[in-house]
Amino acid sequence: MDSGKVRVNIFGQPYNIKGDASSDYIQQLAEYLNEKMEDVSRNVSSSNSLQIAILAALNIADEYFQIRSMNTGIEGAVEEKARELISLLDEGLIGDIFAGSELSLSK
């Protein structure tokens, strides 16, 4: 993290955040959370900031789980393609070895 604390504003409340990440990154996280809380606030009748924060956290967790699930599917597809390519390479190399060699039988 850059030196010291980062002051952020989330849903109208100032917070001093200290962490290992850069101040720019922490600011981006705070802005993202603020946007999510404002989205929830526009769509629910509650003005309770704790309820809004919990609903925003659930929305963010949902996004995370969906992305993680997509990545798992992509990783599986990449692994399968890699196995197929390795198999094709193995077949090609073995074919090249046999094609380039001469077999002779001598008595």
C-alpha beads as a LAMMPS data file, in Angstrom:
LAMMPS data file: protein, C-alpha beads

107 atoms
106 bonds

1 atom types
1 bond types

-500.0 500.0 xlo xhi
-500.0 500.0 ylo yhi
-500.0 500.0 zlo zhi

Masses

1 110.0

Atoms # bond

1 1 1 0.000 0.000 0.000
2 1 1 1.086 3.549 -0.490
3 1 1 2.091 5.310 2.705
4 1 1 -0.572 5.673 5.380
5 1 1 -4.300 5.235 5.266
6 1 1 -6.707 5.805 2.416
7 1 1 -9.805 7.842 3.131
8 1 1 -12.821 6.577 1.206
9 1 1 -16.487 7.486 1.177
10 1 1 -18.990 4.635 1.055
11 1 1 -22.703 5.375 1.043
12 1 1 -22.170 8.789 2.568
13 1 1 -19.876 7.593 5.345
14 1 1 -16.134 8.310 5.474
15 1 1 -13.786 5.429 6.290
16 1 1 -10.033 5.264 6.811
17 1 1 -8.757 2.061 5.218
18 1 1 -5.313 0.588 5.673
19 1 1 -4.161 -2.457 3.737
20 1 1 -1.484 -4.030 1.572
21 1 1 -3.017 -2.864 -1.718
22 1 1 -2.308 0.460 -3.393
23 1 1 -4.426 3.456 -2.470
24 1 1 -5.793 3.565 -6.035
25 1 1 -6.938 -0.040 -5.784
26 1 1 -8.607 0.513 -2.416
27 1 1 -10.326 3.593 -3.839
28 1 1 -11.607 1.504 -6.780
29 1 1 -12.978 -1.116 -4.388
30 1 1 -14.745 1.556 -2.347
31 1 1 -16.237 3.123 -5.481
32 1 1 -17.470 -0.280 -6.659
33 1 1 -19.069 -1.021 -3.287
34 1 1 -20.624 2.442 -3.212
35 1 1 -22.149 1.868 -6.677
36 1 1 -23.569 -1.491 -5.570
37 1 1 -25.087 0.018 -2.448
38 1 1 -26.624 2.861 -4.451
39 1 1 -28.099 0.324 -6.910
40 1 1 -29.666 -1.616 -4.034
41 1 1 -30.907 1.586 -2.412
42 1 1 -32.761 2.550 -5.599
43 1 1 -34.483 -0.846 -5.760
44 1 1 -35.594 -1.387 -2.150
45 1 1 -37.825 0.617 0.124
46 1 1 -35.505 0.355 3.134
47 1 1 -33.318 3.258 4.175
48 1 1 -31.443 1.095 6.692
49 1 1 -27.819 1.243 5.569
50 1 1 -26.987 -2.103 7.210
51 1 1 -29.715 -3.877 5.224
52 1 1 -28.552 -2.133 2.047
53 1 1 -24.945 -3.168 2.750
54 1 1 -25.988 -6.796 3.316
55 1 1 -28.009 -6.884 0.087
56 1 1 -25.110 -5.292 -1.805
57 1 1 -22.750 -7.885 -0.309
58 1 1 -25.095 -10.671 -1.454
59 1 1 -25.161 -9.203 -4.971
60 1 1 -21.359 -9.012 -5.031
61 1 1 -21.092 -12.589 -3.708
62 1 1 -23.481 -13.715 -6.467
63 1 1 -21.304 -12.028 -9.106
64 1 1 -18.218 -13.681 -7.627
65 1 1 -19.756 -17.171 -7.610
66 1 1 -21.021 -16.801 -11.190
67 1 1 -17.595 -15.697 -12.432
68 1 1 -15.882 -18.471 -10.472
69 1 1 -18.256 -21.005 -12.014
70 1 1 -17.555 -19.687 -15.530
71 1 1 -13.806 -19.848 -14.888
72 1 1 -14.086 -23.452 -13.707
73 1 1 -15.851 -24.343 -16.954
74 1 1 -13.248 -22.516 -19.011
75 1 1 -10.394 -24.204 -17.132
76 1 1 -11.934 -27.616 -17.822
77 1 1 -12.311 -26.822 -21.522
78 1 1 -8.716 -25.578 -21.747
79 1 1 -7.417 -28.706 -20.011
80 1 1 -9.387 -30.924 -22.404
81 1 1 -8.078 -29.040 -25.459
82 1 1 -4.522 -29.286 -24.109
83 1 1 -4.908 -33.071 -23.727
84 1 1 -6.253 -33.309 -27.276
85 1 1 -3.349 -31.263 -28.649
86 1 1 -0.793 -33.326 -26.740
87 1 1 -2.390 -36.479 -28.087
88 1 1 -2.288 -35.134 -31.647
89 1 1 1.340 -34.083 -31.209
90 1 1 2.239 -37.495 -29.830
91 1 1 0.523 -39.205 -32.755
92 1 1 2.235 -36.906 -35.242
93 1 1 5.664 -37.407 -33.738
94 1 1 5.271 -41.162 -33.610
95 1 1 4.026 -41.143 -37.197
96 1 1 7.069 -39.078 -38.246
97 1 1 9.446 -41.504 -36.533
98 1 1 7.945 -44.521 -38.290
99 1 1 7.695 -42.732 -41.637
100 1 1 11.372 -41.770 -41.562
101 1 1 12.728 -45.162 -40.615
102 1 1 13.359 -48.094 -42.834
103 1 1 12.753 -51.572 -41.670
104 1 1 14.842 -54.326 -43.126
105 1 1 14.941 -57.972 -42.458
106 1 1 18.257 -59.644 -42.950
107 1 1 19.241 -63.226 -42.568

Bonds

1 1 1 2
2 1 2 3
3 1 3 4
4 1 4 5
5 1 5 6
6 1 6 7
7 1 7 8
8 1 8 9
9 1 9 10
10 1 10 11
11 1 11 12
12 1 12 13
13 1 13 14
14 1 14 15
15 1 15 16
16 1 16 17
17 1 17 18
18 1 18 19
19 1 19 20
20 1 20 21
21 1 21 22
22 1 22 23
23 1 23 24
24 1 24 25
25 1 25 26
26 1 26 27
27 1 27 28
28 1 28 29
29 1 29 30
30 1 30 31
31 1 31 32
32 1 32 33
33 1 33 34
34 1 34 35
35 1 35 36
36 1 36 37
37 1 37 38
38 1 38 39
39 1 39 40
40 1 40 41
41 1 41 42
42 1 42 43
43 1 43 44
44 1 44 45
45 1 45 46
46 1 46 47
47 1 47 48
48 1 48 49
49 1 49 50
50 1 50 51
51 1 51 52
52 1 52 53
53 1 53 54
54 1 54 55
55 1 55 56
56 1 56 57
57 1 57 58
58 1 58 59
59 1 59 60
60 1 60 61
61 1 61 62
62 1 62 63
63 1 63 64
64 1 64 65
65 1 65 66
66 1 66 67
67 1 67 68
68 1 68 69
69 1 69 70
70 1 70 71
71 1 71 72
72 1 72 73
73 1 73 74
74 1 74 75
75 1 75 76
76 1 76 77
77 1 77 78
78 1 78 79
79 1 79 80
80 1 80 81
81 1 81 82
82 1 82 83
83 1 83 84
84 1 84 85
85 1 85 86
86 1 86 87
87 1 87 88
88 1 88 89
89 1 89 90
90 1 90 91
91 1 91 92
92 1 92 93
93 1 93 94
94 1 94 95
95 1 95 96
96 1 96 97
97 1 97 98
98 1 98 99
99 1 99 100
100 1 100 101
101 1 101 102
102 1 102 103
103 1 103 104
104 1 104 105
105 1 105 106
106 1 106 107
